[in-house]
Amino acid sequence: MTTLQHRRLSNDSLNDFVQPLDLEPFVFSGEHRLRIAENFRRIPSVEHRRLTAWDVEVGAARGTAFAWTPANARRVIGNAGLRRVVSDRAPTCLIGIHDEVDELLLRAATGYARPGSLPHWLSSLHHAARGLVIAEAMTWASVALDALRDIAEPWLVPETDAYYDVAAARTSLRGRRDVIVASSNQQRIVVRIRSGLPTKSSGTGLRSDLAIDGLARPDGAVAQRIVGLWPDAGLVMAVDGTEINVRAGVRSLVRAAVAQQRKSHREVA
């Protein structure tokens, strides 16, 4: 049986969830990866399939095609600003965010940004609209820092999410991770931050992100735990990196691929 722990968000509850565990986390072997690839290859896809925990949580109820907005750009820019603060490259989140935006705009100005990318979109905005993006990113970074500043264990903001291309299955998996807590004995706990309220399927999404994080690592080692923060709701949830939780996460990703395929088939028909 899979397990999901949840509490009210506080300094004590978050610290409890990110403490090193007496747990040997699951490790994906080569055989596991082959079986996962076989499962995805059984699900036909006309184009390359991209799956995230959000796809798992909403099933086949996908919205319109992705387009950059201040709301969905705030996590990328806000985390980048926070990363600059944590690594002592910026004294405050606001300065870190401004530095990140300047770097993205420079990338667009020098021709290193492809159409549709975040730098390309930012460069197309007027100053007022760009200011809204900065305000959204600042809110994200401030809320995240307030929740994380009192964690007792060392933590960092990773450069990217976890990505895994399933072999010969035309499928890519992206696992969301905002913070990695690494204790002195090399144990690893992933923290994911979401705005709004958790849903009944939020635990399923956490298990999927947990599985993707392990698949993305060359050694296949799953994090000891994934912790989900919903600061707006004042809630924290956690899923341990046990075999039963990881397998449930993989199954959910496969089911999401099936749901997408069926929806695509109905739309074509």
N, C-alpha and C positions, 0 to 999 in steps of 0.2 A: 504494500500500500504506500502510495506517495504521501509525503508530509509537507505541510505548509504552515510555517509559524508566523504569527502576526501580533503586533502590539501597537500601542500609541507611540508616536514618534517623540523621543526625548533623548537627551544626551546619554542617559543611562541605558536606555533600550538599544540605541544604536551601538554603543560601546559593547554591550553584551553580544550583539549579533556579529561583530567584526573581531571578536577575540579568537585566537588560534584554537582549533578543534582537535580533539583526540579522534581523528577520523582519517582513514586512508581513502582518498578520493578515487573515483573510477578513472580508468585509463583506457582510451580507445586504442585498440590494436589494429594491425593491418587487416585482419579478418573482419573486424567490426566495420571498418571503412568500406570494404568490398560489399558487405551485405547492405549497408546503407545506400551505396551507389546503385545496387541492383534494384532496391525498392523504388528509388526515384526514376530509374530507367524504365520501369514498368508503366510509368505515368506519361503518356505522350504529351509533347508540347511543341507547338508550331514555332515559337520564338523562345529566346532564353528566359528562363524562369528565375525570379528573384524572390526569396522568402525571408521574412523577418518575424519576430515574435508578434508584431502587430497583426500580420496576416493570420497567424495562429489564433489570436484573440478574437478577430472579427470574422473568421471563416471566409466564406466567399463574398462577403459584403464589402467589396473593395470600392473605393470612391473613384474620383476622376484621376486623370494622369497627374503625376507629380509636377508641381510648379513651386518655385521659391517664393516664400512670403516672409515677412518679419517674424511670424510665429514659428515657422519651421526652420528658420535660419538661426534662431536665438540659441539653440542648444550647441550647434557647431561653433559659433563665435563666442558664446558665453563660456564654454568649456576651454576654448583656446585662451581666452583671457585669464581664466582661473589657473590654467596650466602655467602661464607666465608668472603669476603671483607665487604659486607653489614652488616653482624652480628659481625664484628670486630674480627673474628677468623684468619684473614690473612691481612697483610698490603697492599698487591698488588694482582692483578688478577693472575699474573704469579706464585707467591708463593701459592696462593689458589689452582690453577690448579695442581701444583706439589703435594701439600698435598692430593688433591683428587685422583690423579693417584696412589700415594703411598698407600692410603687406599684401593683402588680397587685391587691393586696387592696383598696387604696383605690378602684381602678377598679370592682371588684365591689361594694363597699359603697355607692358613689354611683350605682349603676344603669347604668354604662356598659359592662357585660360581658354579652354574650349567652350564653344557655345553651349548654353544651358548650365554651366558650372556656377558655383557660388560667386567666384570672383567676377565672372562675366555679368551675372545678374546685378551684383552690387554696383558695378561700373555704369550700369544703365539707369540707376536711380538718381533722382534729384536730391539735393542736400537734405531737404525736409524728410523725405522718405528714408534716406540713409540714417538720419537721426532717430527715426522710429525703430529701425533695426538695432541700433546701438542701445536704445532704451530697453528694448525687449531682452537683448543679450545681457545687459547689466542686471536686470531683474533676475534672470536665470542664474547668473554667476553668484549674485548676492545671496539668493535663497540656498543655493548649493553650499556656499562657503559657511553660512550660518549653521547648516545642518552638520557639516563635516569638521568644523574647526576644532572641536573638542575630542575627536577620535584619538584614543591613546596610542594606537599602533601607527606606524609610518604608512602614508598613503600617497598616491600619485594620480595624475590625470593622464590616461593613455593618449597617444597621438591619434589613434584611429579606433574604430569599432573592430570587432572580430569578424573576419571574412573567411569563408570556406567555399571553394568550388568543388562540387560533387563530380567525381571523375566520370566523363562520358555521359552525363545525364542532363546537360544543358540547364543546370541548376546551380545557383549561387545562394549561399546562406549568409545573412548578416546578423551578428549578435550585438546587441546594444550593451555598451559598458562605459560608464562615466568616470568611475574611480576604481582603482585596484589597491586593496589594502594588503601589504606584504609584511609579515612579521619577521622577527630576527631569525627564525628557523625555516625561512623560505616558504612558509605556508601562504596561500593566496586566496583572497576573497574578493569577489567582484561586486561592485555597487552600481545599481542602475537607478536613475532618477526620472520620474515622470511627473508631469503636471496634471492637474485635475484630480479625479477620484479613481480608485481602483475598481475593477469590475469583477464579476464572478469568474471570469477567465484569466484574471491577472496572474494567478499562480501557474496556470498552464503556460503563459507567456514567459514567466521567469524560468521555468524548466527548459523551455526551448532555447532561451539565451544562454543558459548554463551549458547545454549540450553543444551549441555552436562555438562557445568560447573554448571548449576542450578540443573540438574538431579542428579549430584554427591553429592550434599549437602543434608543432612538428612532433613533440613527444606524446601528444594525445592526452595529456594530463588535465583532467577537469578541475576547476576551482573547488576548494573545499566547501564553498557556499556562495550563493548569489543572494544579495540583499536588494530589495526594491524599496525605494523611498518615494512617498507621495507627500511632499511637504505641504501642499495646499490642503490636503485632507488630514494631515498630522498622523499618518500611518506608515508603518514599516513592516515589510514582509520578508521572509527568508526561506530559501530552499537549499538543503544540503546536497553536496555533490556525490550522492550515493548512486549505485548502479540503477536502482529502481527509478529514481528521479530522472536520471540522464536518459534511460530508455524511454520513459514517458515523454520526455521532451522531443526525442527523435520521432516517436510515433505521431506526435502532434504536428510536427513539420511535414511529415508525409501526408497526413490527413489534410493539411492546408493545401498541399500541392494537388491532391485529388479534388478538393472543393473548387480550386481555381480552374482546373481542367474542365470540370463539369459546367461551371458557369460560362467559360469560354465557348464550350460546345453548344450550349443553349443559345448564346448570343449569335453564333454563326448560323445555327438552324433557324 
